[in-house]
Amino acid sequence: MRRIRPGARVLVVEDNPVNQLVARKMLTKLDCLVDVAANGREGFEMATALDYDVVFMDCHMPEMDGFEATAAIHRAQPDTAQRAPIIAM
């Protein structure tokens, strides 16, 4: 099992503001650099524009859900060695 290292760049894709806050605080306590996207479309754009060590993805969101966003990220980044792991929340 891998651990999130201090200084890891993490993307949280979550539409619920309370869940965004909780995830950000938990990851910040682990010394992670945290970005938050409010929906799957925004998460896709951020995940393909910046280098993240891990992406935490909500499954049910407006505009583009987590399943669609994950599939789009995989299509845009076919090289799995360069793609950050995406963890469903």
ZALUMVEX-297290 format. One record per residue (C-alpha): residue number from 1; y, x, z. Coordinates in pm, whole numbers, padded with zeros to 5 digits. Each point is the difference from the previous one (the first is absolute). Example, Ala and Ser with C-alpha at 12.3 -4.5 7.8 and 13.67 -1.06 7.14 Angstrom:
! residues 2
1	-00450	01230	00780
2	00344	00137	-00066
! end
This chain:
! residues 89
1	00000	00000	00000
2	00341	00135	-00099
3	00295	-00012	00232
4	00361	-00051	-00094
5	00168	00335	00046
6	00345	00037	00153
7	00261	00003	-00274
8	-00214	-00211	-00236
9	00197	-00214	-00241
10	-00122	-00359	00039
11	00080	-00317	-00194
12	-00042	-00335	00175
13	-00007	-00296	-00242
14	00049	-00312	00212
15	00208	-00315	-00045
16	00016	-00105	00366
17	00300	00161	00179
18	-00175	00006	00340
19	-00307	00171	-00147
20	00228	00246	-00181
21	00165	00089	00330
22	-00329	00039	00188
23	-00155	00218	-00273
24	00313	00216	-00028
25	00014	00055	00378
26	-00370	00084	00027
27	00013	00246	-00289
28	00328	00154	00115
29	-00162	00071	00337
30	-00260	00199	-00194
31	00290	00201	-00151
32	-00042	-00151	-00346
33	00280	-00048	-00250
34	-00016	-00374	-00071
35	00132	-00202	-00294
36	-00037	-00378	-00014
37	-00032	-00224	-00304
38	00050	-00375	00045
39	-00240	-00117	-00273
40	-00270	00124	-00234
41	00232	00056	-00296
42	00232	00216	00209
43	-00301	00179	00147
44	-00137	00073	-00348
45	00335	00143	-00112
46	00031	00220	00310
47	-00365	00114	-00005
48	00024	00111	-00362
49	00344	00162	00033
50	-00053	00206	00317
51	-00283	00208	00142
52	-00155	-00167	00305
53	-00283	00128	00215
54	-00120	-00354	00074
55	00097	-00359	-00083
56	-00059	-00291	00237
57	-00015	-00318	-00208
58	00023	-00362	00115
59	-00233	-00214	-00210
60	00197	-00327	-00010
61	00362	00032	-00115
62	00239	-00178	-00236
63	00078	00118	-00355
64	-00301	00236	-00020
65	-00271	-00006	00266
66	-00166	00311	00138
67	-00303	-00031	-00226
68	00216	-00014	-00313
69	00224	00283	00124
70	-00301	00220	00078
71	-00150	-00064	-00344
72	00335	00078	-00167
73	00032	00326	00198
74	-00352	00100	-00105
75	00080	-00073	-00365
76	00327	00198	00020
77	-00165	00292	00183
78	-00351	00033	-00146
79	-00053	00349	00147
80	-00149	-00078	00343
81	00065	00355	00121
82	00376	-00060	-00024
83	-00001	-00358	00128
84	00066	-00077	00367
85	-00269	-00203	00179
86	00093	-00368	00030
87	-00107	-00171	00320
88	00000	-00380	00024
89	00176	-00155	00297
! end
